[in-house]
Amino acid sequence: MKKIYLLLCLLVAVGCSQAQTLGANTGIPPYHILTTDSVYVTPANLKKNKPVMVIYFAPDCGHCQHLMHDLKPELKNLKDVQIVLITFVTQLKAIQVFQRDFDLAKYHNITIGTEGYTYLVQKYYQIKNTPYIAIYNRNGKLEKAYDKVPTIPVLMSTVKKA
């Protein structure tokens, strides 16, 4: 009986610690990415009091490409939102091709880069599929996260709230 009680206590403790970990991830992840310009950037490079959209993607992901194709006409309406595109793909050439294909370099509010083999952001959000989108308000608090691509009107509505 004691063994069962100890096992239950252990399971409850593990469950509570896991719940605290997941709940704590409501701020911008502490990323460290290498951009297509071969410069490392972190959240410290973000401007204060501006909403942030983090998009975790893969350059060869069809869903990611479709998202960017659909989002591209709205990018002019997102000029006050800092967009950070983060991938695990380490080949800068593949990321540069993605950036070129969607003409992202002309948007000064968009940062694109790789987290390399750290998988810090992937672990932070517990990402299983790409693209993953997280939108933060002006205070850096999570407004909404999408593990499946929302429609562009839904995404734009969330950004306006941020």
Legacy VTK file of the C-alpha trace (Angstrom):
# vtk DataFile Version 3.0
C-alpha trace
ASCII
DATASET POLYDATA
POINTS 162 float
0.000 0.000 0.000
2.873 2.361 0.835
4.429 1.742 -2.583
1.199 2.646 -4.363
0.864 5.807 -2.284
4.461 6.833 -3.057
3.942 6.127 -6.745
0.807 8.295 -6.794
2.619 11.107 -4.981
5.454 10.920 -7.487
3.042 11.045 -10.428
1.236 14.065 -8.956
4.540 15.866 -8.338
5.745 15.225 -11.889
2.393 16.338 -13.297
2.430 19.555 -11.282
5.997 20.398 -12.270
5.158 19.759 -15.933
2.086 22.007 -15.698
4.196 24.792 -14.212
6.746 24.450 -16.992
4.137 24.656 -19.724
2.373 27.586 -18.069
5.628 29.480 -17.644
6.246 29.611 -21.397
4.066 32.647 -21.973
6.882 35.083 -22.747
9.030 35.444 -25.835
11.417 32.484 -26.022
15.092 33.181 -25.295
16.152 32.491 -28.880
19.644 32.960 -30.305
19.448 32.801 -34.077
21.880 33.250 -36.934
20.287 35.471 -39.586
20.752 35.276 -43.332
23.201 38.171 -42.937
25.355 35.948 -40.672
24.534 38.027 -37.583
23.318 36.545 -34.303
20.176 38.103 -32.806
18.266 37.534 -29.580
15.074 38.982 -28.070
17.254 41.865 -26.818
17.303 43.085 -30.441
13.513 43.553 -30.440
12.080 47.046 -30.102
10.184 47.732 -26.888
6.408 48.231 -26.823
5.766 46.570 -30.170
3.884 43.341 -30.809
5.902 40.325 -31.896
4.965 37.415 -34.131
7.238 34.388 -33.890
6.876 31.921 -36.755
8.723 28.628 -36.447
9.094 27.229 -39.950
11.044 25.029 -42.328
12.052 26.476 -45.715
10.978 23.329 -47.574
7.668 22.925 -45.686
4.688 23.236 -48.025
2.424 24.551 -45.254
5.045 27.188 -44.339
5.347 28.297 -47.942
1.557 28.440 -48.273
1.340 30.548 -45.088
3.902 33.021 -46.409
2.179 33.162 -49.804
-1.152 33.983 -48.097
0.439 36.360 -45.573
2.497 38.309 -48.119
-0.342 40.668 -49.207
-0.892 41.527 -45.517
2.751 42.289 -44.710
2.241 45.983 -45.476
-0.427 46.008 -42.721
2.018 44.372 -40.285
4.740 47.029 -40.451
4.328 47.778 -36.717
4.638 44.092 -35.800
8.073 42.563 -35.359
8.053 39.238 -37.195
10.717 36.698 -36.266
10.963 33.661 -38.541
12.960 30.895 -36.852
13.962 27.544 -38.311
15.995 24.548 -37.227
17.431 24.163 -40.745
21.132 25.012 -40.628
21.781 25.594 -44.344
21.775 29.388 -44.694
21.377 28.991 -48.463
17.969 27.312 -48.015
16.853 30.095 -45.666
18.128 32.754 -48.082
16.160 31.139 -50.936
12.997 31.198 -48.772
13.678 34.855 -47.956
14.239 35.656 -51.636
11.188 33.725 -52.866
8.883 35.746 -50.604
10.843 39.019 -50.981
11.173 39.295 -47.190
14.405 41.310 -47.164
12.507 44.474 -48.092
10.542 44.357 -44.826
12.627 45.871 -42.044
10.328 44.425 -39.369
11.103 40.835 -40.404
14.030 38.885 -39.017
14.739 35.412 -40.378
17.304 32.932 -39.112
18.227 29.534 -37.765
18.482 28.336 -34.205
20.737 25.566 -35.474
20.988 22.364 -33.518
19.994 23.908 -30.179
16.259 23.298 -30.787
15.680 25.761 -27.945
12.621 27.374 -29.525
11.290 24.019 -30.696
11.523 22.684 -27.137
10.188 25.909 -25.622
6.942 25.643 -27.580
7.002 21.823 -27.790
6.585 22.102 -31.562
5.605 18.972 -33.420
4.684 20.503 -36.810
5.594 23.575 -38.800
4.578 26.300 -39.140
3.986 27.256 -35.518
2.893 30.828 -34.831
3.000 32.710 -31.518
1.775 36.278 -31.197
2.868 38.493 -28.314
1.355 41.797 -27.259
3.240 45.049 -26.737
4.179 43.946 -23.207
5.766 40.681 -24.400
2.926 38.491 -23.079
1.580 35.672 -25.217
-1.655 36.703 -26.897
-2.256 33.496 -28.874
-0.322 30.528 -30.238
-1.276 28.430 -33.243
0.090 24.945 -33.767
-1.971 24.715 -36.966
-2.144 27.501 -39.529
-5.153 29.746 -38.912
-6.888 31.584 -41.718
-5.291 34.928 -42.525
-8.332 36.901 -41.245
-8.139 35.064 -37.903
-4.383 35.688 -37.715
-4.796 39.372 -38.556
-7.534 39.725 -35.948
-5.234 38.298 -33.273
-2.428 40.628 -34.318
-4.732 43.653 -34.074
-5.585 42.690 -30.485
-1.889 42.517 -29.610
LINES 1 163
162 0 1 2 3 4 5 6 7 8 9 10 11 12 13 14 15 16 17 18 19 20 21 22 23 24 25 26 27 28 29 30 31 32 33 34 35 36 37 38 39 40 41 42 43 44 45 46 47 48 49 50 51 52 53 54 55 56 57 58 59 60 61 62 63 64 65 66 67 68 69 70 71 72 73 74 75 76 77 78 79 80 81 82 83 84 85 86 87 88 89 90 91 92 93 94 95 96 97 98 99 100 101 102 103 104 105 106 107 108 109 110 111 112 113 114 115 116 117 118 119 120 121 122 123 124 125 126 127 128 129 130 131 132 133 134 135 136 137 138 139 140 141 142 143 144 145 146 147 148 149 150 151 152 153 154 155 156 157 158 159 160 161
